[in-house]
Amino acid sequence: MPAKKVSTKKASVRARDKAPTREAEPRSASATPSPPRRPRAKKTVVILSRKRSLYSTRRLVEAIKQRGQRPLVLDTLRCNMVLAPSHPRMIYRGVDIKGVDVVIPRIGASITGYGLAVVNHFEMMGVPVLNSAAAIAQSRDKLRALQLLCRAGLDVPRTVMAHDRSDVRTLVREVGGLPVIIKLLRGTQGVGVMIAHSIQEVQTIVNTFWDLGQEVVLQEFVAESKGQDVRALVVGDRVVGAMRRRAKKGEFRSNIHRGGEGTSVQLPDSYVEVAVKAARLLGLEITGVDMLDGSKGPRLMELNSSPGFEGLEQATKKDIAGEMIDHALRLSERQRMATLIRPTL
Ligand SMILES: Nc1ncnc2c1ncn2[C@@H]1O[C@H](COP(=O)(O)OP(=O)(O)OP(=O)(O)O)[C@@H](O)[C@H]1O
């Protein structure tokens, strides 16, 4: 169902100044009349997204409306940031954005730089964001993310990054020999993930990428995973849905975009623990954690900070969008309470 267009004009109106909707009268067994209740104002939830027609954006908008709150979809690239001492502002199509309660960034890889600046600007304006600019940046840098996970003792496939063309044979040995996985550091949806079965192939692939100025890593091929991987969606400190993705015939990459098929799974505790710990380590409130099945347990591949969830909702029949919005609303409420309490301390 197409998302209803949300007028950006509303952005100029402070959410709490809007005419409040009446809440239902509380039922009470006591004869004492209860004091009049202050009606709760709607919360404004901003979705940063290039297109409101994208599945995940539409579902988030739907979930916000279902909870009686106000969605506002802003095209990340149309957000203009004004830096002024102690008063950062955001202008969208000539309108000052005010009264935002929480922001959910959906930042595609192609606009990471500008997207991070916009997210950071909302943080400077004191608005809670899921996820923070620092956490998104950390998870987008695949090597840094793997370094952090590895340092914390989590199991990641053996990985090397190098620039020395003369030493490819040693690099292959370091990751456990052939076949070897070669990954573009900036790849997504399985594009830029290759398997090489000979030293010659490895050399050709890495040299091509290096000549194009691209960074690559060599990674141990986790054969036990047999063309499957696990996607766990972590919201806060819970896995709210998980699926096993199977690669199509003749393909080792199980991404849905590469024709992989997802089926709902109930994850063993060890997988849940690893996924939640990894999300905490990278500071991600919402994340899609990709894991391979190793012979000794889950092996972390990567964490996506703006995970698409169409395949996951279809496979699990769960309201993943609703889980994300509930968490966002909880965080915004927590922040509101914190600002109320602070002056009395
Ligand atoms: N080390 C490995 N051993 C075996 N299979 C692997 C390995 N790394 C990746 N794969 C397979 O290739 C697929 C794509 O890898 P990966 O998720 O790293 O790519 P990506 O382009 O970063 O994808 P995403 O869109 O999730 O960011 C995985 O889903 C998995 O099936």
The ligand as an SDF file (V2000), in Angstrom:
LIG
                    3D

 31 33  0  0  0  0  0  0  0  0999 V2000
   33.8970  -16.0640    4.2360 N   0  0  0  0  0  0  0  0  0  0  0  0
   32.8360  -16.5770    3.6090 C   0  0  0  0  0  0  0  0  0  0  0  0
   32.6900  -17.9190    3.4520 N   0  0  0  0  0  0  0  0  0  0  0  0
   31.6140  -18.4490    2.8070 C   0  0  0  0  0  0  0  0  0  0  0  0
   30.6340  -17.7080    2.2540 N   0  0  0  0  0  0  0  0  0  0  0  0
   30.7210  -16.3640    2.3770 C   0  0  0  0  0  0  0  0  0  0  0  0
   31.8120  -15.7190    3.0600 C   0  0  0  0  0  0  0  0  0  0  0  0
   31.6230  -14.3940    3.0340 N   0  0  0  0  0  0  0  0  0  0  0  0
   30.4840  -14.2030    2.3640 C   0  0  0  0  0  0  0  0  0  0  0  0
   29.9210  -15.3550    1.9670 N   0  0  0  0  0  0  0  0  0  0  0  0
   28.6510  -15.5000    1.2260 C   0  0  0  0  0  0  0  0  0  0  0  0
   28.5220  -14.3800    0.3560 O   0  0  0  0  0  0  0  0  0  0  0  0
   27.3640  -13.6140    0.6990 C   0  0  0  0  0  0  0  0  0  0  0  0
   27.6470  -12.1270    0.5500 C   0  0  0  0  0  0  0  0  0  0  0  0
   28.6590  -11.7390    1.4830 O   0  0  0  0  0  0  0  0  0  0  0  0
   28.5710  -10.3960    2.3250 P   0  0  0  0  0  0  0  0  0  0  0  0
   27.3380  -10.4140    3.1590 O   0  0  0  0  0  0  0  0  0  0  0  0
   29.8640  -10.1920    3.0020 O   0  0  0  0  0  0  0  0  0  0  0  0
   28.3740   -9.3680    1.1140 O   0  0  0  0  0  0  0  0  0  0  0  0
   27.8490   -7.9080    1.1200 P   0  0  0  0  0  0  0  0  0  0  0  0
   27.9840   -7.4110   -0.2720 O   0  0  0  0  0  0  0  0  0  0  0  0
   28.5390   -7.1540    2.1790 O   0  0  0  0  0  0  0  0  0  0  0  0
   26.3110   -8.0890    1.4890 O   0  0  0  0  0  0  0  0  0  0  0  0
   25.3240   -7.1160    2.3080 P   0  0  0  0  0  0  0  0  0  0  0  0
   24.3100   -6.6550    1.3260 O   0  0  0  0  0  0  0  0  0  0  0  0
   24.7430   -8.0320    3.3660 O   0  0  0  0  0  0  0  0  0  0  0  0
   26.1140   -5.9920    2.8580 O   0  0  0  0  0  0  0  0  0  0  0  0
   27.0070  -14.0230    2.1190 C   0  0  0  0  0  0  0  0  0  0  0  0
   25.6350  -13.8610    2.3550 O   0  0  0  0  0  0  0  0  0  0  0  0
   27.4610  -15.4830    2.1710 C   0  0  0  0  0  0  0  0  0  0  0  0
   26.4560  -16.3280    1.6620 O   0  0  0  0  0  0  0  0  0  0  0  0
  1  2  1  0
  2  3  1  0
  2  7  2  0
  3  4  2  0
  4  5  1  0
  5  6  2  0
  6  7  1  0
  6 10  1  0
  7  8  1  0
  8  9  2  0
  9 10  1  0
 10 11  1  0
 11 12  1  0
 11 30  1  0
 12 13  1  0
 13 14  1  0
 13 28  1  0
 14 15  1  0
 15 16  1  0
 16 17  2  0
 16 18  1  0
 16 19  1  0
 19 20  1  0
 20 21  2  0
 20 22  1  0
 20 23  1  0
 23 24  1  0
 24 25  2  0
 24 26  1  0
 24 27  1  0
 28 29  1  0
 28 30  1  0
 30 31  1  0
M  END
$$$$
